[in-house]
Amino acid sequence: METEQTLPFAGCFKAYACSRVMLLLLLFVHPAAASSSLCQDLCVCSSDILSCPQRNLTTPPTHLPRYTAVLDLSFNSILRLRADWTAVSLRSLHTLLLSHNNLHSLSPDAFTKVKRLKHLDLSSNNLTYLDEFVFEPLPHLEVLMLYNNRIGLIDRLSFSGLLSLQKLYLSQNRVTRFPLELLKDRNRLDKLRLVDVSFNRIRSLPLAELKTVPTWLKDSVYFHGNPLLCSCDLYSALSGWQQRDLRPVSEFTDNHTCVQSWSPIGGGKTSILQLHLQLNCSEVRVRDEEAFLNQILILDCDSRFRDATKNWIAPPLVNQSILLPLPDGQLQLGPLRAEDSGEYRCVVEGEGVNETVVVTVRVYNSTYGFGDGLNTAYTTLGCCILTIVLVFIYLYLVPCPCCPGKAKMAYEESCYASNLSLTNPPDPQGAPHVAFYEGKDQNGGVKCDAEENDEDGDR
């Protein structure tokens, strides 16, 4: 009897347990089943790699596995990358390939769920602009590929947050300005390895800022194929890069052209390295240093190889006691003498590395610079000119003290005042007496016109 009463309870317990098990299976098996279906129908899966190219996808596939490390969605028809393109956070994803789609815009929150990305390929799409902070959720991104798009507008904050960026590919776009913000941020300058803005619509380069960039980074800044305006400053910059055999110039010499200021884009191209023949630009020498007697000078071994060994070779007549190698590869000279002039060579050596940086030092036989003396001469000349101008103002531009119509009266009054002032005052006792021969009628006074006229009338 007891057995019959416990059977209904046991049946209920079994039914409850079965429902719980089924629910758990739905929760845990469904994503796996979805990912299995994804790998069978759309993508080729290999461990943590999902390769889904040429599937005519208009949106990224849903229900991506959380463990995905590499996702290839290239050669599809994806139009837009929305904020919810992935339902789950892909914390293991480090490579996302979206090249050769029809992407025309990126949502500001498109990368909030893939914060571990290191390699992002958006090349060969239809992107026209980069909004501010669009890449800010990607502090670990190292390679950003944006070449062969239609990008014409780049917000100055588009690349903010890319603290680990090493390589930026922006060639074959419609960019009109050099992304100088990448070089101004010293926090990420040490990590930057390549910036490619070749074949865009840039008309001028920030030459002053590029001059301060380390040579090892100049060796990977590509800007050929742009309609740059011809100038001697541009020639000087490229000529210096050519003498240092930097790759952006040595490997793409024929593509470094410029246009005259009056020429339209694409017309009248001239080789930048031949501008000295047309514009009479000055000859460029690599690393000339000028110094003066008793000065302390620091020479920089500005090599394109960053982590190589650097050794300095001084001219034969230089006293070795004035040479002090510094830990960062620089060389301190001083106090300098005139015979310390010459070529100082920095030999850069390492595995597969062989470079010599030549710095020519010229020590003037004086304790001040030619520029200082020239400034003093200009100051003296300016003071002289100012003095002459003031004298002319005093002589010719001082207003007449006479009033109109009263000039004659003032003159007559001055004559009478002169006569009165010439009256001999009483001499003190013992004072010397000086006698002058004077005319009979004038008696030492200045005869005025009125008196002369009266005398003429009396006569």
Summary of the structure (lengths in Angstrom):
residues: 459
radius of gyration: 43.6
end to end distance: 179.9
largest distance: 179.9
contacts: 1209
relative contact order: 0.04
helix: 31%
strand: 18%
